[in-house]
């Protein structure tokens, strides 16, 4: 299976591979297996977007910077 890079970052932050995380999420979030990821990514956007210079709308470059930040790069 191919995973989106933000899901890979989520799995890594949880200490799991993407396959392991998906299996875990399926048992811990019945009826909404992506709920854990959605909560995690929302919190990550919130923490990252606290810088006042970002404003309300983010550019493609800011999305790239966010992805790098998620990956720890």
PDB file of N, CA, C and O in Angstrom:
ATOM      1  N   UNK A   1       0.854  -1.184   0.000  1.00  0.00           N
ATOM      2  CA  UNK A   1       0.000   0.000   0.000  1.00  0.00           C
ATOM      3  C   UNK A   1       0.893   1.238   0.000  1.00  0.00           C
ATOM      4  O   UNK A   1       1.955   1.249   0.623  1.00  0.00           O
ATOM      5  N   UNK A   2       0.462   2.260  -0.691  1.00  0.00           N
ATOM      6  CA  UNK A   2       1.174   3.534  -0.719  1.00  0.00           C
ATOM      7  C   UNK A   2       0.499   4.483   0.263  1.00  0.00           C
ATOM      8  O   UNK A   2      -0.724   4.619   0.267  1.00  0.00           O
ATOM      9  N   UNK A   3       1.303   5.137   1.090  1.00  0.00           N
ATOM     10  CA  UNK A   3       0.771   6.067   2.081  1.00  0.00           C
ATOM     11  C   UNK A   3       1.181   7.496   1.750  1.00  0.00           C
ATOM     12  O   UNK A   3       2.254   7.741   1.199  1.00  0.00           O
ATOM     13  N   UNK A   4       0.321   8.413   2.090  1.00  0.00           N
ATOM     14  CA  UNK A   4       0.575   9.839   1.937  1.00  0.00           C
ATOM     15  C   UNK A   4       1.640  10.229   2.963  1.00  0.00           C
ATOM     16  O   UNK A   4       1.657   9.693   4.070  1.00  0.00           O
ATOM     17  N   UNK A   5       2.532  11.166   2.600  1.00  0.00           N
ATOM     18  CA  UNK A   5       3.664  11.490   3.471  1.00  0.00           C
ATOM     19  C   UNK A   5       3.246  12.030   4.838  1.00  0.00           C
ATOM     20  O   UNK A   5       3.974  11.846   5.814  1.00  0.00           O
ATOM     21  N   UNK A   6       2.122  12.673   4.928  1.00  0.00           N
ATOM     22  CA  UNK A   6       1.685  13.168   6.237  1.00  0.00           C
ATOM     23  C   UNK A   6       1.208  12.021   7.120  1.00  0.00           C
ATOM     24  O   UNK A   6       1.360  12.073   8.341  1.00  0.00           O
ATOM     25  N   UNK A   7       0.638  10.996   6.517  1.00  0.00           N
ATOM     26  CA  UNK A   7       0.253   9.815   7.295  1.00  0.00           C
ATOM     27  C   UNK A   7       1.503   9.076   7.763  1.00  0.00           C
ATOM     28  O   UNK A   7       1.526   8.543   8.872  1.00  0.00           O
ATOM     29  N   UNK A   8       2.529   9.039   6.939  1.00  0.00           N
ATOM     30  CA  UNK A   8       3.791   8.414   7.331  1.00  0.00           C
ATOM     31  C   UNK A   8       4.392   9.150   8.524  1.00  0.00           C
ATOM     32  O   UNK A   8       4.896   8.519   9.453  1.00  0.00           O
ATOM     33  N   UNK A   9       4.340  10.485   8.501  1.00  0.00           N
ATOM     34  CA  UNK A   9       4.840  11.279   9.622  1.00  0.00           C
ATOM     35  C   UNK A   9       4.028  10.992  10.890  1.00  0.00           C
ATOM     36  O   UNK A   9       4.592  10.894  11.979  1.00  0.00           O
ATOM     37  N   UNK A  10       2.722  10.858  10.750  1.00  0.00           N
ATOM     38  CA  UNK A  10       1.844  10.521  11.881  1.00  0.00           C
ATOM     39  C   UNK A  10       2.232   9.179  12.473  1.00  0.00           C
ATOM     40  O   UNK A  10       2.404   9.058  13.686  1.00  0.00           O
ATOM     41  N   UNK A  11       2.370   8.171  11.622  1.00  0.00           N
ATOM     42  CA  UNK A  11       2.735   6.840  12.094  1.00  0.00           C
ATOM     43  C   UNK A  11       4.080   6.879  12.808  1.00  0.00           C
ATOM     44  O   UNK A  11       4.249   6.273  13.865  1.00  0.00           O
ATOM     45  N   UNK A  12       5.022   7.589  12.229  1.00  0.00           N
ATOM     46  CA  UNK A  12       6.347   7.711  12.828  1.00  0.00           C
ATOM     47  C   UNK A  12       6.274   8.390  14.198  1.00  0.00           C
ATOM     48  O   UNK A  12       6.942   7.969  15.143  1.00  0.00           O
ATOM     49  N   UNK A  13       5.462   9.440  14.297  1.00  0.00           N
ATOM     50  CA  UNK A  13       5.299  10.142  15.578  1.00  0.00           C
ATOM     51  C   UNK A  13       4.693   9.233  16.644  1.00  0.00           C
ATOM     52  O   UNK A  13       4.924   9.427  17.838  1.00  0.00           O
ATOM     53  N   UNK A  14       3.924   8.249  16.213  1.00  0.00           N
ATOM     54  CA  UNK A  14       3.308   7.292  17.136  1.00  0.00           C
ATOM     55  C   UNK A  14       4.223   6.090  17.399  1.00  0.00           C
ATOM     56  O   UNK A  14       3.885   5.210  18.191  1.00  0.00           O
ATOM     57  N   UNK A  15       5.386   6.059  16.730  1.00  0.00           N
ATOM     58  CA  UNK A  15       6.330   4.969  16.916  1.00  0.00           C
ATOM     59  C   UNK A  15       5.982   3.701  16.161  1.00  0.00           C
ATOM     60  O   UNK A  15       6.373   2.602  16.554  1.00  0.00           O
ATOM     61  N   UNK A  16       5.241   3.864  15.068  1.00  0.00           N
ATOM     62  CA  UNK A  16       4.797   2.711  14.286  1.00  0.00           C
ATOM     63  C   UNK A  16       5.087   2.917  12.804  1.00  0.00           C
ATOM     64  O   UNK A  16       5.297   4.040  12.346  1.00  0.00           O
ATOM     65  N   UNK A  17       5.092   1.810  12.067  1.00  0.00           N
ATOM     66  CA  UNK A  17       5.140   1.903  10.610  1.00  0.00           C
ATOM     67  C   UNK A  17       3.732   2.294  10.145  1.00  0.00           C
ATOM     68  O   UNK A  17       2.782   2.159  10.916  1.00  0.00           O
ATOM     69  N   UNK A  18       3.575   2.769   8.919  1.00  0.00           N
ATOM     70  CA  UNK A  18       2.232   3.103   8.444  1.00  0.00           C
ATOM     71  C   UNK A  18       1.268   1.913   8.502  1.00  0.00           C
ATOM     72  O   UNK A  18       0.106   2.080   8.874  1.00  0.00           O
ATOM     73  N   UNK A  19       1.741   0.715   8.139  1.00  0.00           N
ATOM     74  CA  UNK A  19       0.871  -0.470   8.206  1.00  0.00           C
ATOM     75  C   UNK A  19       0.451  -0.764   9.643  1.00  0.00           C
ATOM     76  O   UNK A  19      -0.714  -1.063   9.906  1.00  0.00           O
ATOM     77  N   UNK A  20       1.407  -0.677  10.573  1.00  0.00           N
ATOM     78  CA  UNK A  20       1.092  -0.910  11.979  1.00  0.00           C
ATOM     79  C   UNK A  20       0.110   0.139  12.503  1.00  0.00           C
ATOM     80  O   UNK A  20      -0.814  -0.182  13.250  1.00  0.00           O
ATOM     81  N   UNK A  21       0.320   1.395  12.104  1.00  0.00           N
ATOM     82  CA  UNK A  21      -0.561   2.467  12.576  1.00  0.00           C
ATOM     83  C   UNK A  21      -1.977   2.283  12.062  1.00  0.00           C
ATOM     84  O   UNK A  21      -2.944   2.469  12.800  1.00  0.00           O
ATOM     85  N   UNK A  22      -2.095   1.915  10.793  1.00  0.00           N
ATOM     86  CA  UNK A  22      -3.425   1.702  10.230  1.00  0.00           C
ATOM     87  C   UNK A  22      -4.149   0.581  10.972  1.00  0.00           C
ATOM     88  O   UNK A  22      -5.335   0.702  11.277  1.00  0.00           O
ATOM     89  N   UNK A  23      -3.440  -0.504  11.261  1.00  0.00           N
ATOM     90  CA  UNK A  23      -4.049  -1.612  12.013  1.00  0.00           C
ATOM     91  C   UNK A  23      -4.457  -1.152  13.409  1.00  0.00           C
ATOM     92  O   UNK A  23      -5.536  -1.502  13.887  1.00  0.00           O
ATOM     93  N   UNK A  24      -3.604  -0.372  14.062  1.00  0.00           N
ATOM     94  CA  UNK A  24      -3.911   0.147  15.395  1.00  0.00           C
ATOM     95  C   UNK A  24      -5.131   1.061  15.340  1.00  0.00           C
ATOM     96  O   UNK A  24      -6.045   0.939  16.156  1.00  0.00           O
ATOM     97  N   UNK A  25      -5.140   1.977  14.372  1.00  0.00           N
ATOM     98  CA  UNK A  25      -6.256   2.919  14.239  1.00  0.00           C
ATOM     99  C   UNK A  25      -7.571   2.197  13.962  1.00  0.00           C
ATOM    100  O   UNK A  25      -8.622   2.610  14.453  1.00  0.00           O
ATOM    101  N   UNK A  26      -7.519   1.130  13.184  1.00  0.00           N
ATOM    102  CA  UNK A  26      -8.750   0.383  12.879  1.00  0.00           C
ATOM    103  C   UNK A  26      -9.372  -0.211  14.132  1.00  0.00           C
ATOM    104  O   UNK A  26     -10.594  -0.324  14.216  1.00  0.00           O
ATOM    105  N   UNK A  27      -8.551  -0.594  15.112  1.00  0.00           N
ATOM    106  CA  UNK A  27      -9.094  -1.170  16.352  1.00  0.00           C
ATOM    107  C   UNK A  27      -9.428  -0.107  17.391  1.00  0.00           C
ATOM    108  O   UNK A  27     -10.344  -0.291  18.193  1.00  0.00           O
ATOM    109  N   UNK A  28      -8.690   1.011  17.384  1.00  0.00           N
ATOM    110  CA  UNK A  28      -8.912   2.044  18.403  1.00  0.00           C
ATOM    111  C   UNK A  28      -9.865   3.158  17.980  1.00  0.00           C
ATOM    112  O   UNK A  28     -10.312   3.945  18.814  1.00  0.00           O
ATOM    113  N   UNK A  29     -10.168   3.223  16.712  1.00  0.00           N
ATOM    114  CA  UNK A  29     -11.109   4.227  16.205  1.00  0.00           C
ATOM    115  C   UNK A  29     -12.172   3.527  15.364  1.00  0.00           C
ATOM    116  O   UNK A  29     -12.313   3.841  14.182  1.00  0.00           O
ATOM    117  N   UNK A  30     -12.922   2.591  15.936  1.00  0.00           N
ATOM    118  CA  UNK A  30     -13.937   1.883  15.134  1.00  0.00           C
ATOM    119  C   UNK A  30     -14.973   2.874  14.602  1.00  0.00           C
ATOM    120  O   UNK A  30     -15.429   3.773  15.309  1.00  0.00           O
ATOM    121  N   UNK A  31     -15.314   2.685  13.370  1.00  0.00           N
ATOM    122  CA  UNK A  31     -16.284   3.581  12.751  1.00  0.00           C
ATOM    123  C   UNK A  31     -15.664   4.831  12.169  1.00  0.00           C
ATOM    124  O   UNK A  31     -16.360   5.638  11.552  1.00  0.00           O
ATOM    125  N   UNK A  32     -14.356   5.008  12.356  1.00  0.00           N
ATOM    126  CA  UNK A  32     -13.678   6.192  11.822  1.00  0.00           C
ATOM    127  C   UNK A  32     -12.180   6.046  11.958  1.00  0.00           C
ATOM    128  O   UNK A  32     -11.545   6.800  12.695  1.00  0.00           O
ATOM    129  N   UNK A  33     -11.607   5.083  11.255  1.00  0.00           N
ATOM    130  CA  UNK A  33     -10.203   4.739  11.457  1.00  0.00           C
ATOM    131  C   UNK A  33      -9.230   5.878  11.176  1.00  0.00           C
ATOM    132  O   UNK A  33      -8.072   5.802  11.588  1.00  0.00           O
ATOM    133  N   UNK A  34      -9.662   6.919  10.494  1.00  0.00           N
ATOM    134  CA  UNK A  34      -8.769   8.047  10.244  1.00  0.00           C
ATOM    135  C   UNK A  34      -8.917   9.156  11.283  1.00  0.00           C
ATOM    136  O   UNK A  34      -8.277  10.201  11.172  1.00  0.00           O
ATOM    137  N   UNK A  35      -9.758   8.931  12.289  1.00  0.00           N
ATOM    138  CA  UNK A  35      -9.988   9.957  13.313  1.00  0.00           C
ATOM    139  C   UNK A  35      -8.704  10.334  14.041  1.00  0.00           C
ATOM    140  O   UNK A  35      -8.453  11.516  14.278  1.00  0.00           O
ATOM    141  N   UNK A  36      -7.892   9.348  14.397  1.00  0.00           N
ATOM    142  CA  UNK A  36      -6.634   9.636  15.091  1.00  0.00           C
ATOM    143  C   UNK A  36      -5.725  10.514  14.256  1.00  0.00           C
ATOM    144  O   UNK A  36      -5.134  11.471  14.757  1.00  0.00           O
ATOM    145  N   UNK A  37      -5.616  10.182  12.976  1.00  0.00           N
ATOM    146  CA  UNK A  37      -4.798  10.998  12.077  1.00  0.00           C
ATOM    147  C   UNK A  37      -5.361  12.401  11.955  1.00  0.00           C
ATOM    148  O   UNK A  37      -4.609  13.373  12.004  1.00  0.00           O
ATOM    149  N   UNK A  38      -6.665  12.523  11.798  1.00  0.00           N
ATOM    150  CA  UNK A  38      -7.274  13.850  11.627  1.00  0.00           C
ATOM    151  C   UNK A  38      -7.052  14.722  12.863  1.00  0.00           C
ATOM    152  O   UNK A  38      -6.781  15.916  12.737  1.00  0.00           O
ATOM    153  N   UNK A  39      -7.163  14.139  14.042  1.00  0.00           N
ATOM    154  CA  UNK A  39      -6.899  14.892  15.269  1.00  0.00           C
ATOM    155  C   UNK A  39      -5.436  15.301  15.340  1.00  0.00           C
ATOM    156  O   UNK A  39      -5.116  16.443  15.671  1.00  0.00           O
ATOM    157  N   UNK A  40      -4.547  14.359  15.027  1.00  0.00           N
ATOM    158  CA  UNK A  40      -3.114  14.623  15.086  1.00  0.00           C
ATOM    159  C   UNK A  40      -2.706  15.707  14.086  1.00  0.00           C
ATOM    160  O   UNK A  40      -1.968  16.626  14.444  1.00  0.00           O
ATOM    161  N   UNK A  41      -3.174  15.612  12.842  1.00  0.00           N
ATOM    162  CA  UNK A  41      -2.764  16.577  11.819  1.00  0.00           C
ATOM    163  C   UNK A  41      -3.363  17.956  12.111  1.00  0.00           C
ATOM    164  O   UNK A  41      -2.727  18.973  11.833  1.00  0.00           O
ATOM    165  N   UNK A  42      -4.562  18.004  12.659  1.00  0.00           N
ATOM    166  CA  UNK A  42      -5.160  19.298  13.035  1.00  0.00           C
ATOM    167  C   UNK A  42      -4.336  19.979  14.111  1.00  0.00           C
ATOM    168  O   UNK A  42      -4.087  21.183  14.045  1.00  0.00           O
ATOM    169  N   UNK A  43      -3.911  19.204  15.105  1.00  0.00           N
ATOM    170  CA  UNK A  43      -3.071  19.756  16.171  1.00  0.00           C
ATOM    171  C   UNK A  43      -1.716  20.194  15.618  1.00  0.00           C
ATOM    172  O   UNK A  43      -1.189  21.233  16.015  1.00  0.00           O
ATOM    173  N   UNK A  44      -1.152  19.404  14.706  1.00  0.00           N
ATOM    174  CA  UNK A  44       0.133  19.773  14.101  1.00  0.00           C
ATOM    175  C   UNK A  44       0.017  21.078  13.322  1.00  0.00           C
ATOM    176  O   UNK A  44       0.877  21.950  13.453  1.00  0.00           O
ATOM    177  N   UNK A  45      -1.029  21.227  12.514  1.00  0.00           N
ATOM    178  CA  UNK A  45      -1.243  22.486  11.781  1.00  0.00           C
ATOM    179  C   UNK A  45      -1.373  23.643  12.765  1.00  0.00           C
ATOM    180  O   UNK A  45      -0.819  24.719  12.546  1.00  0.00           O
ATOM    181  N   UNK A  46      -2.098  23.417  13.835  1.00  0.00           N
ATOM    182  CA  UNK A  46      -2.298  24.482  14.827  1.00  0.00           C
ATOM    183  C   UNK A  46      -0.962  24.906  15.440  1.00  0.00           C
ATOM    184  O   UNK A  46      -0.652  26.096  15.496  1.00  0.00           O
ATOM    185  N   UNK A  47      -0.173  23.931  15.901  1.00  0.00           N
ATOM    186  CA  UNK A  47       1.118  24.256  16.522  1.00  0.00           C
ATOM    187  C   UNK A  47       2.045  24.945  15.525  1.00  0.00           C
ATOM    188  O   UNK A  47       2.685  25.944  15.854  1.00  0.00           O
ATOM    189  N   UNK A  48       2.115  24.412  14.310  1.00  0.00           N
ATOM    190  CA  UNK A  48       3.014  24.972  13.303  1.00  0.00           C
ATOM    191  C   UNK A  48       2.565  26.358  12.864  1.00  0.00           C
ATOM    192  O   UNK A  48       3.396  27.233  12.620  1.00  0.00           O
ATOM    193  N   UNK A  49       1.268  26.564  12.763  1.00  0.00           N
ATOM    194  CA  UNK A  49       0.727  27.818  12.243  1.00  0.00           C
ATOM    195  C   UNK A  49       0.638  28.944  13.247  1.00  0.00           C
ATOM    196  O   UNK A  49       0.061  29.989  12.946  1.00  0.00           O
ATOM    197  N   UNK A  50       1.188  28.765  14.421  1.00  0.00           N
ATOM    198  CA  UNK A  50       1.139  29.816  15.437  1.00  0.00           C
ATOM    199  C   UNK A  50       2.009  31.024  15.097  1.00  0.00           C
ATOM    200  O   UNK A  50       1.809  32.102  15.658  1.00  0.00           O
ATOM    201  N   UNK A  51       2.953  30.864  14.202  1.00  0.00           N
ATOM    202  CA  UNK A  51       3.815  31.984  13.832  1.00  0.00           C
ATOM    203  C   UNK A  51       2.966  33.076  13.189  1.00  0.00           C
ATOM    204  O   UNK A  51       2.267  32.812  12.211  1.00  0.00           O
ATOM    205  N   UNK A  52       3.015  34.295  13.721  1.00  0.00           N
ATOM    206  CA  UNK A  52       2.140  35.368  13.221  1.00  0.00           C
ATOM    207  C   UNK A  52       2.362  35.724  11.761  1.00  0.00           C
ATOM    208  O   UNK A  52       1.449  36.234  11.112  1.00  0.00           O
ATOM    209  N   UNK A  53       3.550  35.469  11.228  1.00  0.00           N
ATOM    210  CA  UNK A  53       3.808  35.849   9.838  1.00  0.00           C
ATOM    211  C   UNK A  53       3.076  34.968   8.833  1.00  0.00           C
ATOM    212  O   UNK A  53       3.051  35.295   7.647  1.00  0.00           O
ATOM    213  N   UNK A  54       2.473  33.854   9.273  1.00  0.00           N
ATOM    214  CA  UNK A  54       1.796  32.972   8.330  1.00  0.00           C
ATOM    215  C   UNK A  54       0.463  33.536   7.855  1.00  0.00           C
ATOM    216  O   UNK A  54       0.056  33.258   6.727  1.00  0.00           O
ATOM    217  N   UNK A  55      -0.204  34.292   8.651  1.00  0.00           N
ATOM    218  CA  UNK A  55      -1.498  34.832   8.233  1.00  0.00           C
ATOM    219  C   UNK A  55      -2.565  33.750   8.164  1.00  0.00           C
ATOM    220  O   UNK A  55      -2.437  32.708   8.806  1.00  0.00           O
ATOM    221  N   UNK A  56      -3.607  33.990   7.396  1.00  0.00           N
ATOM    222  CA  UNK A  56      -4.740  33.074   7.335  1.00  0.00           C
ATOM    223  C   UNK A  56      -4.684  32.068   6.187  1.00  0.00           C
ATOM    224  O   UNK A  56      -5.247  30.979   6.303  1.00  0.00           O
ATOM    225  N   UNK A  57      -4.029  32.403   5.101  1.00  0.00           N
ATOM    226  CA  UNK A  57      -3.969  31.506   3.941  1.00  0.00           C
ATOM    227  C   UNK A  57      -2.518  31.115   3.709  1.00  0.00           C
ATOM    228  O   UNK A  57      -1.630  31.968   3.692  1.00  0.00           O
ATOM    229  N   UNK A  58      -2.287  29.823   3.533  1.00  0.00           N
ATOM    230  CA  UNK A  58      -0.918  29.338   3.375  1.00  0.00           C
ATOM    231  C   UNK A  58      -0.609  29.036   1.920  1.00  0.00           C
ATOM    232  O   UNK A  58      -1.438  28.503   1.182  1.00  0.00           O
ATOM    233  N   UNK A  59       0.598  29.390   1.530  1.00  0.00           N
ATOM    234  CA  UNK A  59       1.061  29.186   0.154  1.00  0.00           C
ATOM    235  C   UNK A  59       1.527  27.734  -0.028  1.00  0.00           C
ATOM    236  O   UNK A  59       1.644  26.975   0.934  1.00  0.00           O
ATOM    237  N   UNK A  60       1.784  27.376  -1.276  1.00  0.00           N
ATOM    238  CA  UNK A  60       2.345  26.058  -1.564  1.00  0.00           C
ATOM    239  C   UNK A  60       3.669  25.880  -0.833  1.00  0.00           C
ATOM    240  O   UNK A  60       3.950  24.798  -0.317  1.00  0.00           O
ATOM    241  N   UNK A  61       4.481  26.923  -0.784  1.00  0.00           N
ATOM    242  CA  UNK A  61       5.778  26.862  -0.097  1.00  0.00           C
ATOM    243  C   UNK A  61       5.578  26.596   1.396  1.00  0.00           C
ATOM    244  O   UNK A  61       6.334  25.825   1.988  1.00  0.00           O
ATOM    245  N   UNK A  62       4.588  27.212   2.002  1.00  0.00           N
ATOM    246  CA  UNK A  62       4.326  26.972   3.426  1.00  0.00           C
ATOM    247  C   UNK A  62       3.861  25.531   3.656  1.00  0.00           C
ATOM    248  O   UNK A  62       4.201  24.928   4.674  1.00  0.00           O
ATOM    249  N   UNK A  63       3.094  24.980   2.727  1.00  0.00           N
ATOM    250  CA  UNK A  63       2.712  23.567   2.826  1.00  0.00           C
ATOM    251  C   UNK A  63       3.955  22.685   2.754  1.00  0.00           C
ATOM    252  O   UNK A  63       4.062  21.713   3.501  1.00  0.00           O
ATOM    253  N   UNK A  64       4.893  23.009   1.867  1.00  0.00           N
ATOM    254  CA  UNK A  64       6.144  22.256   1.766  1.00  0.00           C
ATOM    255  C   UNK A  64       6.938  22.364   3.064  1.00  0.00           C
ATOM    256  O   UNK A  64       7.512  21.381   3.531  1.00  0.00           O
ATOM    257  N   UNK A  65       6.968  23.561   3.642  1.00  0.00           N
ATOM    258  CA  UNK A  65       7.682  23.774   4.907  1.00  0.00           C
ATOM    259  C   UNK A  65       7.014  22.983   6.034  1.00  0.00           C
ATOM    260  O   UNK A  65       7.699  22.420   6.889  1.00  0.00           O
ATOM    261  N   UNK A  66       5.699  22.941   6.037  1.00  0.00           N
ATOM    262  CA  UNK A  66       4.964  22.167   7.039  1.00  0.00           C
ATOM    263  C   UNK A  66       5.310  20.689   6.925  1.00  0.00           C
ATOM    264  O   UNK A  66       5.555  20.028   7.934  1.00  0.00           O
ATOM    265  N   UNK A  67       5.331  20.166   5.696  1.00  0.00           N
ATOM    266  CA  UNK A  67       5.668  18.763   5.496  1.00  0.00           C
ATOM    267  C   UNK A  67       7.084  18.459   5.981  1.00  0.00           C
ATOM    268  O   UNK A  67       7.321  17.418   6.594  1.00  0.00           O
ATOM    269  N   UNK A  68       8.011  19.351   5.713  1.00  0.00           N
ATOM    270  CA  UNK A  68       9.380  19.169   6.192  1.00  0.00           C
ATOM    271  C   UNK A  68       9.421  19.194   7.717  1.00  0.00           C
ATOM    272  O   UNK A  68      10.141  18.409   8.333  1.00  0.00           O
ATOM    273  N   UNK A  69       8.656  20.089   8.323  1.00  0.00           N
ATOM    274  CA  UNK A  69       8.593  20.179   9.783  1.00  0.00           C
ATOM    275  C   UNK A  69       8.016  18.896  10.366  1.00  0.00           C
ATOM    276  O   UNK A  69       8.523  18.391  11.367  1.00  0.00           O
ATOM    277  N   UNK A  70       6.948  18.356   9.744  1.00  0.00           N
ATOM    278  CA  UNK A  70       6.359  17.108  10.219  1.00  0.00           C
ATOM    279  C   UNK A  70       7.375  15.976  10.202  1.00  0.00           C
ATOM    280  O   UNK A  70       7.409  15.139  11.104  1.00  0.00           O
ATOM    281  N   UNK A  71       8.202  15.966   9.165  1.00  0.00           N
ATOM    282  CA  UNK A  71       9.179  14.890   8.988  1.00  0.00           C
ATOM    283  C   UNK A  71      10.426  15.104   9.845  1.00  0.00           C
ATOM    284  O   UNK A  71      11.296  14.236   9.910  1.00  0.00           O
ATOM    285  N   UNK A  72      10.506  16.244  10.492  1.00  0.00           N
ATOM    286  CA  UNK A  72      11.666  16.531  11.315  1.00  0.00           C
ATOM    287  C   UNK A  72      12.871  16.979  10.514  1.00  0.00           C
ATOM    288  O   UNK A  72      13.998  16.968  11.010  1.00  0.00           O
ATOM    289  N   UNK A  73      12.631  17.373   9.268  1.00  0.00           N
ATOM    290  CA  UNK A  73      13.733  17.806   8.399  1.00  0.00           C
ATOM    291  C   UNK A  73      13.986  19.286   8.546  1.00  0.00           C
ATOM    292  O   UNK A  73      14.876  19.828   7.891  1.00  0.00           O
TER     293      UNK A  73
END
